[in-house]
Amino acid sequence: MSITIRKVKAEDAYDYAVLHIDCWKDAYTGIISDEYISSMYAQLEQRVEICRQTISNPDGNDFYCAMNDGNMVGRLIFAKSRDEDKPDAGEIGAIYLLAEY
């Protein structure tokens, strides 16, 4: 196993969108409805386009992925802090790994 972390590029949008859904499925099965997870897969095309736009225009966010032997296995979003009194701080907007990792 060779894990690396790298910044996500717009051309990664499809893999990043699929990873988002797969991670949610792993993390939230039994917590949110199976119908909701299924609807995420049904909306994959739209989610890919949203990912592409968001990655291309990050608006203060940084998108990263964990890679294992060339495959995305985790995702991380750093964001500017929403606390007005901490203008130089940041926060983790999302952090997920596939269940097997």
C-alpha positions as a Markdown table, in Angstrom:
| # | Residue | x | y | z |
|---|---|---|---|---|
| 1 | Met | 0.0 | 0.0 | 0.0 |
| 2 | Ser | 1.4 | 3.4 | -1.0 |
| 3 | Ile | -0.8 | 6.3 | 0.2 |
| 4 | Thr | -0.2 | 9.8 | -1.0 |
| 5 | Ile | -2.2 | 13.0 | -0.6 |
| 6 | Arg | -2.5 | 15.5 | -3.5 |
| 7 | Lys | -4.6 | 18.5 | -4.5 |
| 8 | Val | -7.6 | 17.7 | -6.7 |
| 9 | Lys | -7.7 | 19.0 | -10.2 |
| 10 | Ala | -10.8 | 19.8 | -12.3 |
| 11 | Glu | -10.1 | 16.7 | -14.5 |
| 12 | Asp | -10.5 | 14.6 | -11.3 |
| 13 | Ala | -14.2 | 15.7 | -10.9 |
| 14 | Tyr | -15.7 | 12.3 | -11.9 |
| 15 | Asp | -13.6 | 10.3 | -9.6 |
| 16 | Tyr | -14.0 | 12.8 | -6.8 |
| 17 | Ala | -17.8 | 12.8 | -7.1 |
| 18 | Val | -17.9 | 9.0 | -7.1 |
| 19 | Leu | -15.6 | 8.9 | -4.1 |
| 20 | His | -17.9 | 11.4 | -2.3 |
| 21 | Ile | -20.9 | 9.2 | -2.8 |
| 22 | Asp | -19.0 | 6.0 | -1.9 |
| 23 | Cys | -17.6 | 7.5 | 1.3 |
| 24 | Trp | -21.1 | 8.7 | 2.3 |
| 25 | Lys | -22.4 | 5.2 | 1.6 |
| 26 | Asp | -19.7 | 3.7 | 3.9 |
| 27 | Ala | -20.1 | 6.3 | 6.6 |
| 28 | Tyr | -23.8 | 6.8 | 6.7 |
| 29 | Thr | -25.5 | 3.5 | 5.9 |
| 30 | Gly | -28.0 | 2.9 | 8.6 |
| 31 | Ile | -27.9 | 6.5 | 9.6 |
| 32 | Ile | -29.5 | 8.1 | 6.5 |
| 33 | Ser | -31.9 | 6.4 | 4.2 |
| 34 | Asp | -30.8 | 4.0 | 1.5 |
| 35 | Glu | -33.1 | 5.9 | -0.9 |
| 36 | Tyr | -31.0 | 9.1 | -0.3 |
| 37 | Ile | -27.7 | 7.3 | -1.1 |
| 38 | Ser | -29.3 | 5.8 | -4.2 |
| 39 | Ser | -30.5 | 9.2 | -5.3 |
| 40 | Met | -26.9 | 10.5 | -5.0 |
| 41 | Tyr | -25.8 | 7.8 | -7.5 |
| 42 | Ala | -28.8 | 8.7 | -9.8 |
| 43 | Gln | -27.6 | 12.3 | -9.8 |
| 44 | Leu | -24.0 | 11.4 | -10.6 |
| 45 | Glu | -23.8 | 13.5 | -13.8 |
| 46 | Gln | -25.0 | 16.6 | -12.0 |
| 47 | Arg | -22.7 | 15.9 | -9.1 |
| 48 | Val | -19.7 | 15.6 | -11.4 |
| 49 | Glu | -20.4 | 19.0 | -13.0 |
| 50 | Ile | -20.9 | 20.6 | -9.6 |
| 51 | Cys | -17.5 | 19.1 | -8.5 |
| 52 | Arg | -15.8 | 20.3 | -11.7 |
| 53 | Gln | -17.2 | 23.9 | -11.1 |
| 54 | Thr | -16.3 | 23.9 | -7.4 |
| 55 | Ile | -12.8 | 22.6 | -7.9 |
| 56 | Ser | -12.2 | 25.1 | -10.7 |
| 57 | Asn | -13.6 | 28.0 | -8.6 |
| 58 | Pro | -12.7 | 27.0 | -5.1 |
| 59 | Asp | -13.8 | 30.3 | -3.4 |
| 60 | Gly | -11.3 | 29.9 | -0.5 |
| 61 | Asn | -11.5 | 26.1 | -0.2 |
| 62 | Asp | -8.8 | 23.6 | -0.9 |
| 63 | Phe | -9.7 | 20.1 | -2.2 |
| 64 | Tyr | -7.4 | 17.1 | -1.6 |
| 65 | Cys | -7.6 | 13.4 | -2.2 |
| 66 | Ala | -5.8 | 10.4 | -0.6 |
| 67 | Met | -4.5 | 8.1 | -3.3 |
| 68 | Asn | -3.6 | 4.5 | -3.0 |
| 69 | Asp | -1.7 | 3.0 | -6.0 |
| 70 | Gly | -3.4 | 5.5 | -8.4 |
| 71 | Asn | -6.9 | 5.2 | -6.9 |
| 72 | Met | -8.8 | 7.8 | -4.9 |
| 73 | Val | -9.5 | 6.4 | -1.4 |
| 74 | Gly | -10.2 | 9.5 | 0.6 |
| 75 | Arg | -11.2 | 13.2 | 0.4 |
| 76 | Leu | -10.4 | 16.3 | 2.4 |
| 77 | Ile | -11.7 | 19.8 | 2.1 |
| 78 | Phe | -9.9 | 22.7 | 3.9 |
| 79 | Ala | -11.9 | 25.9 | 4.2 |
| 80 | Lys | -11.4 | 29.4 | 5.4 |
| 81 | Ser | -12.7 | 29.8 | 9.0 |
| 82 | Arg | -16.3 | 30.9 | 9.2 |
| 83 | Asp | -15.4 | 32.6 | 12.6 |
| 84 | Glu | -15.2 | 36.3 | 11.9 |
| 85 | Asp | -12.8 | 36.8 | 14.8 |
| 86 | Lys | -10.3 | 34.3 | 13.3 |
| 87 | Pro | -9.6 | 35.7 | 9.9 |
| 88 | Asp | -6.3 | 33.8 | 9.5 |
| 89 | Ala | -7.7 | 30.4 | 10.7 |
| 90 | Gly | -9.1 | 27.6 | 8.7 |
| 91 | Glu | -11.3 | 24.6 | 9.3 |
| 92 | Ile | -11.8 | 21.1 | 7.9 |
| 93 | Gly | -14.9 | 21.1 | 5.7 |
| 94 | Ala | -14.9 | 17.4 | 5.1 |
| 95 | Ile | -12.7 | 14.4 | 5.7 |
| 96 | Tyr | -13.7 | 10.9 | 4.5 |
| 97 | Leu | -12.0 | 7.6 | 3.7 |
| 98 | Leu | -13.4 | 4.5 | 2.1 |
| 99 | Ala | -14.3 | 2.0 | 4.7 |
| 100 | Glu | -11.5 | -0.4 | 3.8 |
| 101 | Tyr | -8.9 | 2.3 | 4.6 |
